[in-house]
Amino acid sequence: MRRAAIERLLPAAYQRAAGPGSVLGALLDVMEALHAPDEAVLADVDALFGPYRTPDGFVAYLTRWVAMDHVVAAPRADAPLPLPVGRLRDVVAHGALLARWRGTPYGMRTALELATGVSGFVLDEPPERPFHLVVRVPPVAADRLALVTRIVEAEKPAAVTVEVVASPAGTEPAGPVPAAPSPPSDAAPAGPDAAEPAAGVATVRAVGRAHVPAPLPHDPPEEPS
């Protein structure tokens, strides 16, 4: 708040006493200086809640807002992050998508690929073990098993047991996450400017800067649990 604006709020007698060189005038100058940092924050407060505009130290805090704080072991400003801050920004930006598809194979693969930056995760459901899921981790992400396990435990259905194993080197090579995010068929937004989807696959505009892979055309649509 500027000095002149503060001065206008004072009674007339105080305004007359707040001339240059007066004690009250100096006090108003101090008040203006004290308000300046807070006003600078309020002028750009929306940046605090934008995944790609917020300061690095605030990104972990935003994971709580989108129910993805299990990605970081301890979402504190002084705790080291288990993944690069840019990748964590991608997770926050896709928080609504991940929440919608939590409990489905698509949702789990998407969360894993966003957090690790690689594709090639395989989800197996052994027919001899109902309600059990085996998550095979690509060799490139084998050094991040603790992170993968935290994500799998949070994203799986509550009634399902899970096993996380690292695939042998040389199998299922993983690469960068492909472009064009496309969740299962009923998640595509309607609109006059929406792109025409390929047969059997619906498309959706990218959320944030990262991209997540599209489901295979022959995959049936999945319903969130």
C-alpha positions in Angstrom: 0.0 0.0 0.0 1.5 3.3 -1.1 2.2 6.0 1.5 -0.3 8.4 -0.1 -3.0 5.8 0.2 -2.2 5.1 3.8 -2.2 8.8 4.5 -5.7 9.3 3.0 -7.0 6.8 5.6 -5.9 9.0 8.5 -8.0 11.7 10.2 -7.5 15.2 8.8 -5.4 16.3 11.8 -2.9 13.5 11.2 -2.7 14.1 7.5 -1.7 17.7 8.2 1.0 16.4 10.6 2.4 14.0 8.1 4.4 16.5 6.2 8.0 16.0 4.8 10.5 15.5 7.6 7.9 14.8 10.3 7.9 11.7 12.5 4.6 10.6 11.2 5.8 11.0 7.6 8.8 8.8 8.3 6.4 6.2 9.9 4.3 6.2 6.8 7.4 5.6 4.7 8.2 2.6 6.9 4.7 1.2 6.5 4.9 1.4 2.7 8.2 -0.5 2.7 6.7 -3.2 5.0 3.7 -3.7 2.8 5.7 -3.9 -0.5 6.8 -7.6 -0.2 3.3 -8.8 0.6 1.7 -6.8 -2.1 4.2 -8.2 -4.7 3.2 -11.7 -3.7 -0.5 -10.9 -3.9 -0.1 -9.3 -7.3 1.1 -12.6 -8.7 -0.6 -15.0 -6.3 -1.9 -17.2 -9.1 1.6 -18.2 -10.0 1.9 -20.0 -6.6 -0.7 -22.6 -7.7 0.5 -23.1 -11.4 2.5 -26.3 -11.7 5.0 -24.7 -14.0 5.1 -21.3 -12.5 5.3 -22.0 -8.7 8.7 -21.8 -7.0 10.6 -25.1 -6.8 10.1 -25.2 -3.0 6.3 -25.1 -3.4 6.0 -27.9 -5.9 6.1 -30.7 -3.3 3.4 -28.9 -1.3 1.1 -28.8 -4.3 1.3 -32.6 -4.6 -1.0 -32.7 -1.5 -3.6 -30.6 -3.3 -3.9 -33.2 -6.1 -3.6 -36.2 -3.8 -0.2 -37.2 -5.2 1.9 -36.6 -2.1 2.8 -40.3 -2.0 5.2 -39.6 -4.9 7.4 -37.6 -2.5 8.4 -39.5 0.6 8.3 -36.4 2.8 6.6 -33.3 1.2 8.7 -30.8 3.1 10.7 -27.8 1.7 13.9 -29.1 3.3 13.5 -32.8 2.2 15.3 -33.9 -1.0 12.9 -34.9 -3.8 13.1 -38.5 -5.1 12.7 -37.2 -8.7 13.6 -34.1 -10.6 11.5 -31.1 -9.8 10.5 -30.7 -13.5 9.0 -34.2 -13.4 7.2 -33.5 -10.2 5.7 -30.5 -11.9 4.4 -32.8 -14.6 2.8 -35.1 -12.0 1.0 -32.1 -10.4 -0.2 -30.8 -13.8 -1.8 -34.2 -14.5 -3.2 -34.6 -11.0 -6.9 -34.4 -12.1 -6.3 -37.0 -14.8 -4.5 -39.3 -12.4 -7.2 -38.9 -9.8 -9.9 -39.8 -12.3 -8.2 -43.0 -13.4 -6.9 -44.1 -10.0 -7.3 -47.8 -9.5 -7.1 -48.7 -13.2 -4.2 -50.1 -15.3 -4.2 -46.9 -17.4 -4.0 -44.7 -14.3 -1.2 -46.7 -12.7 0.9 -46.8 -15.9 0.4 -43.0 -16.4 1.5 -42.2 -12.9 4.5 -44.4 -13.2 5.6 -43.0 -16.5 5.1 -39.4 -15.4 7.1 -39.9 -12.2 10.0 -41.9 -13.8 10.1 -40.4 -17.3 10.2 -43.8 -19.0 7.7 -46.2 -20.5 7.6 -49.9 -20.7 5.9 -50.8 -17.4 4.1 -54.1 -17.7 1.1 -55.0 -15.4 0.4 -58.7 -15.2 -2.6 -60.3 -13.5 -1.7 -64.0 -13.0 -4.8 -66.2 -13.7 -3.8 -68.5 -10.8 -3.7 -65.6 -8.3 -6.9 -63.6 -8.4 -6.8 -60.1 -7.1 -3.0 -60.0 -7.4 -1.0 -57.7 -9.6 2.6 -58.0 -10.8 4.3 -54.8 -11.9 7.3 -55.4 -14.0 9.7 -52.4 -13.9 11.8 -51.6 -17.0 15.6 -52.0 -16.5 16.1 -48.2 -17.0 13.9 -47.5 -13.9 15.3 -50.4 -11.8 17.1 -48.0 -9.5 13.8 -46.3 -8.6 12.0 -49.3 -7.1 11.2 -47.4 -3.8 9.5 -44.7 -5.8 7.7 -47.2 -8.0 6.5 -49.2 -5.0 5.0 -46.1 -3.3 3.1 -45.2 -6.5 1.9 -48.7 -7.1 0.7 -49.1 -3.5 -1.3 -45.8 -3.7 -2.7 -46.3 -7.2 -3.8 -50.0 -7.0 -7.4 -51.0 -5.9 -7.6 -51.5 -2.1 -8.5 -55.2 -2.5 -5.6 -56.1 -4.7 -2.2 -57.4 -3.6 0.8 -56.3 -5.5 4.3 -57.4 -6.3 6.9 -55.1 -7.9 9.8 -56.8 -9.8 12.6 -55.4 -12.0 12.7 -56.8 -15.5 16.0 -58.4 -16.5 18.3 -56.1 -18.5 17.8 -56.3 -22.2 14.0 -56.9 -22.0 11.4 -54.3 -22.7 13.7 -51.4 -23.3 12.2 -48.2 -22.0 12.4 -44.8 -23.8 11.0 -41.4 -23.3 7.2 -41.1 -22.7 5.6 -40.8 -26.1 3.5 -37.8 -27.2 -0.2 -37.1 -27.4 -1.9 -38.1 -24.1 -5.1 -40.1 -24.5 -6.9 -41.7 -21.6 -9.5 -44.4 -22.3 -12.4 -43.6 -24.6 -14.9 -41.8 -22.5 -12.3 -39.3 -21.2 -12.1 -37.2 -24.4 -13.5 -33.7 -24.0 -16.3 -32.7 -26.3 -15.9 -29.4 -28.3 -16.1 -28.0 -31.8 -12.4 -27.7 -32.0 -11.6 -31.2 -30.8 -9.4 -33.3 -33.1 -11.0 -36.3 -34.9 -9.9 -39.4 -33.0 -8.4 -42.4 -34.7 -10.6 -45.5 -34.9 -11.0 -47.0 -31.4 -8.9 -44.4 -29.7 -10.1 -41.1 -28.2 -7.8 -38.2 -27.8 -7.5 -35.4 -25.2 -5.5 -32.2 -25.1 -2.3 -32.3 -23.2 -2.3 -31.2 -19.6 0.9 -29.4 -18.8 4.1 -30.1 -20.6 4.5 -33.8 -20.2 2.8 -36.3 -22.4 1.4 -39.7 -21.5 0.9 -42.7 -23.9 -2.4 -43.6 -25.5 -4.1 -46.9 -24.7 -3.8 -49.5 -27.4 -6.7 -49.4 -29.9 -7.9 -52.9 -28.9 -7.9 -52.1 -25.2 -11.5 -52.0 -23.8 -12.4 -48.8 -22.0 -11.6 -48.9 -18.3 -13.9 -47.6 -15.6 -12.4 -46.0 -12.5 -12.7 -48.0 -9.3 
